[in-house]
Amino acid sequence: MMFKQLVKGVATAAMIFGIAANAEGLSESKPFIGLEVGYATVQGDVGTTSLIAPIRYDYEGSDVEYGIRLGAKNESWRTTLSFQYFDSSDEYAQNYEKILASFDFFFLNAINETYNVFQPYLGVNVGYTNYESTNDIDMSGVVYGAQAGFTISVADNIDIDIFYRYSLSSAEDHDAQLDHIGSIVFGIDYVY
């Protein structure tokens, strides 16, 4: 629980800093729209199995996550609003819909402006998710976390994005809880 509070505090501070820093370069920002696909792992507590001696079961499921996104970027910062969908049909069927606001900092560009084709970044995210699983579990809550990756400009208007995104969750419903979602993501953006 302490770890979640620490991550939440760091993510909030980084987002406030990101919004303030990105506001300075809005006139130089370029909008983009994109698609993403990833391999997501969801850790959820699917509840109890007995009324006499409750036993909690954590379940980790993995499957493909799909998403769309739009945003704006300049040489040092990127702001993205995205929507992801995940549907796993294994033993404990799980699915979620997630909307995220992400703020990324292209750290090599801040040091040396020659990094315009390969741009590694660190970022934070915050959003809202609806999670459903077996045993009539249906809950919603805030998600927050961080991501790290890199963007490669393959053409004047096309960027390829490869990154890892990790988000903790506050979603709870009676005896069930969504703990976290981790995703390895491949994205493609059209910058206009």
Legacy VTK file of the C-alpha trace (Angstrom):
# vtk DataFile Version 3.0
C-alpha trace
ASCII
DATASET POLYDATA
POINTS 192 float
0.000 0.000 0.000
2.882 2.361 0.803
4.413 1.627 -2.622
1.161 2.617 -4.359
1.011 5.899 -2.411
4.634 6.684 -3.295
4.068 5.982 -7.008
0.878 8.049 -6.946
2.711 11.017 -5.402
5.618 10.838 -7.848
3.243 10.469 -10.829
1.186 13.483 -9.718
4.261 15.675 -9.246
5.725 14.621 -12.599
2.421 15.284 -14.386
2.149 18.782 -12.910
5.729 19.490 -13.988
5.023 18.017 -17.450
1.900 20.106 -17.981
3.703 23.291 -16.949
6.749 22.561 -19.120
4.652 21.505 -22.113
2.500 24.653 -21.867
5.563 26.764 -22.694
6.077 24.988 -26.036
2.447 24.724 -27.201
2.995 27.029 -30.159
5.781 24.707 -31.415
3.824 21.475 -30.832
2.730 19.166 -33.626
-0.519 17.184 -33.224
-0.635 13.458 -33.954
-3.084 10.571 -34.107
-2.112 6.916 -33.781
-2.829 3.277 -33.114
-1.208 0.937 -30.624
-1.122 -2.783 -29.968
0.543 -4.437 -27.016
0.954 -7.496 -24.886
-0.661 -6.745 -21.525
-0.487 -8.551 -18.205
-3.292 -7.871 -15.721
-3.007 -8.714 -12.018
-6.391 -8.914 -10.323
-7.759 -10.447 -7.158
-10.759 -12.508 -8.276
-12.263 -12.789 -4.795
-12.967 -15.575 -2.354
-13.916 -19.213 -2.777
-15.532 -19.986 0.565
-17.801 -18.209 3.013
-16.469 -20.133 6.040
-12.747 -19.636 5.465
-12.278 -17.003 2.751
-9.305 -17.652 0.512
-8.213 -14.845 -1.791
-6.898 -15.733 -5.212
-4.662 -13.443 -7.185
-4.913 -14.039 -10.875
-2.533 -12.846 -13.547
-3.761 -12.980 -17.126
-2.062 -11.946 -20.359
-3.358 -11.173 -23.814
-3.349 -8.544 -26.554
-4.303 -4.938 -25.806
-5.512 -2.575 -28.575
-5.649 1.190 -28.483
-6.052 4.511 -30.218
-4.412 7.770 -29.233
-4.081 11.423 -30.066
-1.894 14.146 -28.740
0.734 16.786 -29.401
4.508 16.809 -29.175
7.406 19.183 -29.444
11.161 18.562 -29.278
11.193 17.863 -25.530
7.660 16.858 -24.482
4.698 14.797 -25.625
1.149 14.810 -24.237
-1.137 11.920 -25.211
-4.753 10.963 -24.584
-5.326 7.263 -25.300
-7.957 4.547 -25.038
-7.044 0.851 -24.591
-9.140 -2.328 -24.725
-8.114 -5.751 -23.381
-10.115 -9.011 -23.449
-8.668 -12.264 -22.113
-10.682 -15.458 -22.469
-8.570 -17.888 -20.457
-9.516 -19.531 -17.117
-10.517 -16.279 -15.376
-11.882 -14.191 -18.237
-10.810 -10.587 -17.747
-11.359 -7.451 -19.781
-10.886 -3.749 -19.326
-11.392 -0.450 -21.029
-8.903 2.217 -20.017
-8.541 5.909 -20.848
-5.182 7.512 -20.047
-3.522 10.902 -20.151
0.251 10.502 -20.576
3.095 13.012 -20.348
6.481 12.030 -21.789
9.860 13.775 -21.592
12.363 13.195 -24.435
15.418 13.383 -22.191
18.183 13.216 -24.848
16.595 16.103 -26.767
16.902 18.280 -23.686
20.676 17.571 -23.603
21.412 17.623 -27.338
18.942 18.709 -30.036
20.490 16.389 -32.666
18.361 13.453 -31.444
15.419 14.016 -33.782
15.141 10.526 -35.353
15.669 8.301 -32.276
14.037 9.808 -29.174
14.087 7.859 -25.881
11.657 9.074 -23.223
10.340 8.656 -19.694
6.788 9.508 -18.747
3.876 9.264 -16.354
0.235 8.352 -16.899
-3.057 8.733 -15.092
-6.538 7.689 -16.104
-9.649 5.660 -15.436
-10.451 2.006 -16.084
-13.419 -0.322 -16.027
-12.386 -3.907 -15.178
-14.535 -7.037 -15.426
-13.711 -10.626 -14.514
-15.326 -13.926 -13.583
-17.503 -14.261 -10.460
-19.545 -11.190 -11.519
-16.679 -8.793 -10.825
-17.286 -5.385 -12.374
-15.389 -2.412 -10.971
-14.009 0.947 -11.996
-11.295 3.169 -10.624
-8.295 5.397 -11.149
-5.085 4.041 -12.698
-1.704 5.773 -12.486
1.857 4.882 -13.306
4.805 5.399 -15.617
6.195 4.428 -18.998
9.580 4.325 -20.719
10.453 3.769 -24.341
11.619 5.352 -27.549
10.193 6.900 -30.688
11.741 6.522 -34.133
10.821 8.905 -36.962
10.627 6.663 -40.052
9.256 9.379 -42.387
8.406 13.069 -42.208
4.963 12.375 -40.736
5.277 8.832 -39.340
6.651 7.888 -35.901
7.070 4.366 -34.531
6.782 4.071 -30.751
7.973 1.120 -28.622
7.563 1.289 -24.847
6.653 -0.386 -21.569
3.725 1.056 -19.574
2.959 0.113 -15.952
-0.166 1.325 -14.165
-1.349 0.679 -10.612
-5.075 0.731 -9.865
-7.435 1.804 -7.099
-10.397 -0.202 -8.470
-12.121 -2.346 -5.814
-15.483 -4.096 -5.625
-16.483 -5.932 -2.426
-13.970 -8.801 -2.181
-12.153 -8.131 -5.476
-9.431 -5.722 -6.526
-7.529 -4.779 -9.683
-3.879 -4.384 -8.671
-1.910 -3.403 -11.783
-1.619 -3.570 -15.556
1.717 -3.855 -17.382
2.011 -3.597 -21.171
4.712 -3.850 -23.802
3.352 -1.631 -26.561
4.057 -0.969 -30.250
2.500 2.209 -31.629
2.426 4.095 -34.904
1.582 7.811 -35.103
0.727 10.123 -37.963
2.144 13.581 -37.129
0.438 16.440 -38.977
LINES 1 193
192 0 1 2 3 4 5 6 7 8 9 10 11 12 13 14 15 16 17 18 19 20 21 22 23 24 25 26 27 28 29 30 31 32 33 34 35 36 37 38 39 40 41 42 43 44 45 46 47 48 49 50 51 52 53 54 55 56 57 58 59 60 61 62 63 64 65 66 67 68 69 70 71 72 73 74 75 76 77 78 79 80 81 82 83 84 85 86 87 88 89 90 91 92 93 94 95 96 97 98 99 100 101 102 103 104 105 106 107 108 109 110 111 112 113 114 115 116 117 118 119 120 121 122 123 124 125 126 127 128 129 130 131 132 133 134 135 136 137 138 139 140 141 142 143 144 145 146 147 148 149 150 151 152 153 154 155 156 157 158 159 160 161 162 163 164 165 166 167 168 169 170 171 172 173 174 175 176 177 178 179 180 181 182 183 184 185 186 187 188 189 190 191
